[in-house]
């Protein structure tokens, strides 16, 4: 399985590859395997290049096949703990999110199941990387977490069907849809401002590159705050699955490579804790794990 990520070295953005749990520099892999120029020219080596590429999926699929066919024995690995990560996508044309897409989350909020996608958006200024800090703004005291599976689009598409959607998905990553609950209610449940404050979308660190064998609709998803398990669910409990979501959104919007669609959160948010509301505070550490994709961890400050 190929997971891609981006990091900085000497102030420059770099592409990294996590192949079957081993972490390498793309540049080292490129030299080690003598990758041909026509492939390398199509690979986005910075996280802000996706929306300018017509097809980001095909080159990474080709790279995945080449890695599967080759022996990387002897190639120097990177130390995960030493890396300064970047968000795996920067400056996407769209960050689209879903509300109430887990049946048990709708139940904990006392809401009926949606009959259609409940869509809203976040802005790119929200994106931060693995190990970056979620900043509590002065205008809010009720900062909540939301563990979510995020879809990353790999090919431009419009008005596709659910059966076609898999062919347009670059891969899957983790996103924390951080929310200022007091602003959410102050604004009359208008979600845009409460979810679009700076640092309110930790994402990554990896994008798991899509393959036909991978099923995004049956993945365990968990979130911890300071080691305490708060959310524990599975994407098979989503009201609308990943392919249905992409197809439905594409009927209204042209999707571009690098667009992010975050698929909603399961139950267990801080607003609905049994012992009363438990919001994030400075010094907290939030960790999200999604099966087969990885872990996203961020401090709160």
GIRAJO-V856018 format. One record per run of one state. SS is the DSSP state (helix for helix, strand for strand, loop for the rest). FROM is the first residue (numbers start at 0). TO is the last residue. If there is no record, write none. Layout:
BEGIN
ss:SS from:FROM to:TO
ss:SS from:FROM to:TO
END
This chain:
BEGIN
ss:loop from:0 to:0
ss:strand from:1 to:8
ss:loop from:9 to:10
ss:strand from:11 to:18
ss:loop from:19 to:20
ss:strand from:21 to:24
ss:helix from:25 to:31
ss:loop from:32 to:35
ss:helix from:36 to:39
ss:loop from:40 to:48
ss:helix from:49 to:51
ss:loop from:52 to:53
ss:strand from:54 to:54
ss:loop from:55 to:55
ss:helix from:56 to:68
ss:loop from:69 to:78
ss:helix from:79 to:81
ss:loop from:82 to:82
ss:strand from:83 to:85
ss:loop from:86 to:93
ss:strand from:94 to:97
ss:loop from:98 to:100
ss:strand from:101 to:101
ss:helix from:102 to:107
ss:loop from:108 to:117
ss:strand from:118 to:121
ss:loop from:122 to:122
ss:helix from:123 to:125
ss:strand from:126 to:127
ss:loop from:128 to:131
ss:strand from:132 to:133
ss:loop from:134 to:141
ss:strand from:142 to:143
ss:loop from:144 to:145
ss:strand from:146 to:152
ss:loop from:153 to:153
ss:strand from:154 to:154
ss:loop from:155 to:155
ss:strand from:156 to:156
ss:loop from:157 to:163
ss:helix from:164 to:167
ss:strand from:168 to:176
ss:loop from:177 to:177
ss:strand from:178 to:179
ss:helix from:180 to:185
ss:loop from:186 to:189
ss:helix from:190 to:194
ss:loop from:195 to:199
ss:strand from:200 to:202
ss:loop from:203 to:205
ss:strand from:206 to:208
ss:loop from:209 to:218
ss:strand from:219 to:224
ss:loop from:225 to:226
ss:strand from:227 to:233
ss:helix from:234 to:236
ss:strand from:237 to:237
ss:loop from:238 to:240
ss:helix from:241 to:251
ss:loop from:252 to:253
ss:strand from:254 to:254
ss:loop from:255 to:258
ss:strand from:259 to:264
ss:loop from:265 to:268
ss:helix from:269 to:271
ss:loop from:272 to:278
ss:strand from:279 to:279
ss:loop from:280 to:283
ss:strand from:284 to:289
ss:loop from:290 to:292
ss:strand from:293 to:299
ss:loop from:300 to:300
END
